[in-house]
Amino acid sequence: METIKATMPGVFYRRPAPDADPFVEEGAEVAAGQTICLVEVMKTFNELKAEAAGTLTRFLVEDGEEIAMGQDIAEFKSGG
């Protein structure tokens, strides 16, 4: 099992808007380059994308939680 790490500090969001579905559900297959979440830094929303294809097994932080650079935010099993 691998982890996906935050590439910057900010606020973690699982969905593109409060009333939208999450980018990825836990247990879902993801493609390389697929957006898995947003990180808000100073009112700018930055996409965090999967680096490889595989399964996002679970998120390790809650929606709206502050995260630090390098913090583990999700567990990932590569290989799809």
C-alpha positions as CSV (number, residue, x, y, z in Angstrom):
1,M,0.0,0.0,0.0
2,E,1.3,3.4,-0.9
3,T,0.1,6.9,0.2
4,I,-0.7,10.0,-1.8
5,K,0.9,13.0,-0.2
6,A,-0.1,16.6,-0.2
7,T,2.1,18.6,-2.6
8,M,1.4,21.9,-0.8
9,P,-0.2,23.1,2.5
10,G,-3.8,24.3,2.4
11,V,-7.3,23.1,2.9
12,F,-8.3,19.7,1.5
13,Y,-11.5,19.3,-0.5
14,R,-12.8,16.0,-2.0
15,R,-15.3,17.7,-4.3
16,P,-15.2,20.6,-6.8
17,A,-18.2,22.4,-5.2
18,P,-20.1,21.9,-1.9
19,D,-23.1,20.4,-3.7
20,A,-21.1,18.3,-6.2
21,D,-20.1,14.6,-6.0
22,P,-16.6,13.8,-4.8
23,F,-13.9,13.5,-7.4
24,V,-13.2,9.9,-6.3
25,E,-15.0,7.6,-3.9
26,E,-13.0,5.4,-1.6
27,G,-12.4,2.0,-3.2
28,A,-12.7,3.5,-6.7
29,E,-10.3,2.8,-9.6
30,V,-8.4,5.9,-10.7
31,A,-6.4,6.7,-13.9
32,A,-3.0,8.3,-14.0
33,G,-3.6,12.0,-14.2
34,Q,-7.1,11.9,-12.7
35,T,-8.0,14.6,-10.2
36,I,-8.6,13.1,-6.8
37,C,-9.0,16.3,-4.7
38,L,-8.5,20.1,-4.5
39,V,-6.1,21.9,-2.2
40,E,-7.1,25.6,-1.5
41,V,-4.2,28.0,-0.9
42,M,-5.1,31.7,-0.4
43,K,-8.4,31.4,-2.3
44,T,-6.8,29.5,-5.2
45,F,-7.9,25.9,-5.8
46,N,-5.2,23.5,-7.0
47,E,-5.9,20.0,-8.3
48,L,-4.1,17.1,-6.9
49,K,-3.9,14.3,-9.5
50,A,-3.1,10.6,-9.2
51,E,0.5,9.9,-10.5
52,A,-0.4,6.3,-11.5
53,A,-3.4,4.1,-12.2
54,G,-4.7,2.1,-9.3
55,T,-7.3,2.0,-6.5
56,L,-7.8,4.8,-4.0
57,T,-8.5,2.6,-0.9
58,R,-9.3,5.4,1.6
59,F,-8.8,9.0,2.5
60,L,-6.7,9.8,5.6
61,V,-8.0,13.3,6.1
62,E,-11.5,14.8,6.3
63,D,-13.1,17.1,3.8
64,G,-12.3,20.8,4.8
65,E,-9.3,19.8,6.9
66,E,-6.1,21.8,6.9
67,I,-3.2,19.8,5.5
68,A,0.6,20.2,5.6
69,M,3.0,19.8,2.7
70,G,4.1,16.2,2.5
71,Q,1.2,14.9,4.7
72,D,-0.3,11.6,3.7
73,I,-3.9,12.3,2.5
74,A,-5.0,8.9,1.0
75,E,-4.0,5.3,0.7
76,F,-3.4,4.0,-2.8
77,K,-2.8,0.6,-4.3
78,S,-1.1,0.9,-7.7
79,G,-1.8,-1.3,-10.6
80,G,-5.5,-0.8,-11.2
